[in-house]
């Protein structure tokens, strides 16, 4: 027990002399996860404190508005009595003084809490800077400053969509899908669409080997994310009427279904896929000018990434 106490006090003296940050830095050279754990703990603590003070400031400001309104009413009453050249009741004067004192106390309390938010905000800024310097803006999916806190203290924080977009851009490059897909933002959501159309031979709904390879890569790209996939099938305006394809709408549906089956084959849940056929309708302006082109015989895929 005596030996334990001796070692404990020696460690405490070491911490006081060297400093906690230096100890974290030294440990991190051996165990990188220790830095992350310590940084996240400190970040969450600072964010929680800042949010708590902000809530109290909002409540105090509401009290300040009420008390200021009450004081204004007292002033009006005092001025009215003064206009009538009557003596102002001592109770009214005391009420005004009490109200004035309350306003001063509330204002001082707000100022103190705002100073504390600034203090903790500066600490969080320094921590954020330290994390970014250490990781050089790479591998920072684990590090996100609370958006409300960031707005309060002035930290520029990438929106979740920006982080997701960066992740997808990196994976698109890794999987060799550049030129095949593009990332869009619609109503604050990320949408991944095929830039190169999935084309079909005339009156056919069979996928080419190249398209199957593309759909396999596409599946691997999106399968680990919460997404909803919409598949639209198209046909050129030339009329078709066979046992398999009674109309262009059925032909478009078969094409979309072929894509859907290939995605499921590659691990995509059928529950997140919606298939629609537009037949010869819904063509782009370019396709309408040349409706019989191969571009009209296509399928479009859109993967809508859900907000966390």
N, C-alpha and C positions, 0 to 999 in steps of 0.2 A: 504493500500500500504506500509506504514511504517512497519507494522507488518510482511508483506511478505519479505521485504528487510532484516529485522532483522533475520528472520528464514533462509533466503538464505545464508547470511553471516555466520551464525552459522554453517550451513551444510558444507560450504566451509572450514571453520576453522577445523571442525571435520575431513574432508577428508585429509587435510594437516597433521594433527596430527596423525591420525590412519593409513592412507595409503589406497589406492584404493583396493589392494589385500585383505586386512583384511575385508573391507566392502563387497567385493564380497563373501568372505568366510562366513561372518555372514549372508548375504542375502540368500546364497545357503542353509543354514541350514533350512530355511523356504520355499524357492522356488528353487528347484533344477534346473529348467529350466533357471533361471537367470544366473547361472554359464555357462551353455551351450551357451546361447546367447552371453554373454560377451566373452567367449573363441573363439567362431566362428568368431565374429566381429574382434577380435584382430588377429586371425590367417589369415583371409582373407586380412586384412590390411598389415600385415607383408609379406605375400606371394606376394601380388601385388607390394609392394615396391621392394622386392628382384628381382622379374621378370623384373620390369622396369629398375632397375640398371643393370641387366645382359644384357638386350637388348642394353643399352647405352654403356656398356663395349664392346660388340661385334662390334658396330658401330665405337667406338674409336679405337679398335684394327685394324679394316680395314683401318681407316685413318692413323694409325701408320705405317702399312705395306706400304701404298702408299708413305707416306712422307719419310720413310726410304729408299725406292727404289729410290725416287727422290734425296735424299742426296747422295746415292751411285753413282748415275750418275754424280752429281756435283763433287764428290771426284775424279772420273775417269778423268773428264775433267781438273780439277786442276792439277792432277798428270801428265797428258799428256803435259800440258803447262810447268810444272816444268821440265819435262824431256827434253824439247826443249830449256831449259834455257831462257825462255821468262818470262816477267813480268806478273804476274797473274792480270787480270783486277779487279778493285775494285768492280764492279758490281757482279762478280762471287763470290768474297769473302763475300760480303754482302748477296748474295743468300744462301751461305752455312751457314752463321751465323743465318739467318732467319729460314732456314730449321732445324738447330740444336735446335733453340729456340722452334719451333713448336713441335719437337719430345719430348723435355723436358716437355712442357705444357701438351701434350697428355698423356705422361707416368704418370705424377703427377695426372692427372684427373682419369686415370684408377686405380692408387693406392688408391686414395681417395674413389672411388666407391667400390672397393674391400673391403676396410676397413668398409664401411657402410653395405655391404652385410654380412660381418662377424658379425658386431654388431647386425643387425636385425636377422641374423641366430641364434646367441646365445640366443636372446630373444625368438625366435620361439622354440628353443630346450628346453628352460626352461618351456615354456607354454605347449609343448608336454609332457614333463615329469610330469608336474603338473596334466594334464588331465589323464594320465595313472595311476598316483598314486592315484588319486581320485576315478577312476572307476575300478582300479585293472585289466585292460585289458578286462573287461566285458562290454557289452552293449556299444560298441564303433563304431557301424555302422555309427554314425553321424559324426565321427571324422576321416578325411583322409587328410594327408599332400600331397600337390601337388607333384607329382613324380619328376618333373624337379627341384623344389625347394629343395626337399629332397636330390637329388643327389648333388646339389650345396653346401649344408651346412652339409652334412654327417649325415642325420637322416635315420636310417634304417626303411623303411616303408613297411608294408605288401602290396603286390600286390593285386589288386581287386580280383583276383582269389583266393588268400589265404583267404581273408575275406569271400568270397562266400563259399569256401570250409568249413570253420569253421561253418558258418551258417547252411550249409546242414548237416554236421556231427552231429550238435546239434539236428536238426529236425529229422534226421534219427533215432537217439536214442529215441527221444520223441515219435515217431510214431511206435516204435517197429519194424523197418525195418532193423536192423542190421543183416547181413548175407543174406538178400534178395537183397540188392543193393550195389554197390560199386562206388566210385568216381574216374574218370580217368581224366588226362589232355592230350588233343590232340591239337597240333598246337596252344598252348597258350589259349585253351578254356577248360572249365569244361564240362565233359560229365558224366551223371549218367546212369549206365547200370544195368540191373537185373543180380545179381550174381547167384541166383538160377533160373534155366530155368522154363518157364511156360510150363508145360507138358500137353500132350493130350493122350487120349486113341487111340489105333490103328484105323485108318480110321474114326476118329471123329474130330470135330472142336468145341466141347462144352467145356466151361470153368467150372472148378470145383468150389465149394463153397469157398475153400481156396484161389484159384487164384483170385476170384472176390473180396474177402476181401483185398488181397494184392494190387490189382489194384485200389481199393478205396483209400487206404493209399498212394499209389504212386501218384494218382491224386491230393490229398490234399497237398502232398509235393511239387509238381512242378507247380501247377496252378497259383500261385502268382508271378511267375518269367517269364521273356521273354525267352521262349524256343521253339525249334523245336524238334518234336518227330518223330523218325523213328522206324517202326515196321517191323521186318523180320519174315516171316513164313517159317517153314521147315517141311519136311515129310521124313520118312525113305525110303530107296530105293525100297521097295516092291511095285510093280506096282499096281495101282488102276484104275478102269474104271467103274464108276457108273453114273447115271443120274446127281447126285449132284456134284460128283467129277470126271470129265472125265480123270484127270491125277493128279500126285503128285503136280504139280504146282498149280492147282486149290485148292487142299486140303490145301497146305501151305497158299494160299491167304485167304481162309475161316478162317483159324486159326488166321492169322494176323488181319483180319477184325473183328473177335470176340473180340479180345483185344482192337481194335480201338473203337468199339461200346461201350465197357464197360468204357473206358476212357471218351468218350463223355458223357455217362450217368452220370458220376461223375464230370462233369463240365469243361472238357478240350475242347477247341474249335477245331472242325474238321479241321479248316484252318491251324493249325500248325502240323497236323499229316500226315505223308507219309507212305504208306503201300507198302511192297514189298514181293513177294514170291520167294523163292529160290528152292522150291520143294525138291528133294533129293540132291540138290547140295549145296555147301557152308558149308559142315559139317566140324567140327574141326578135328584135327588129331586123337583125342581120339575117336570121334564118327565114323570116317572112319574105325577104327580097329574093331568096333562093330556096324555096320550101322543099325542093326535092333533093337537097344536098345531104351528105352523110351526117352533118351536124343535127339534122332534124330527127335522125334515128338514134336517139341517145337516152341516157339516164343521168339525172343529177342527184348527188348525195349531199345532204347538209347534216352536220353533227352539231347539235346545240348543247353547249356546256352549261350545266346548271350552276347557279350561284351557290356558294357554300354557306 
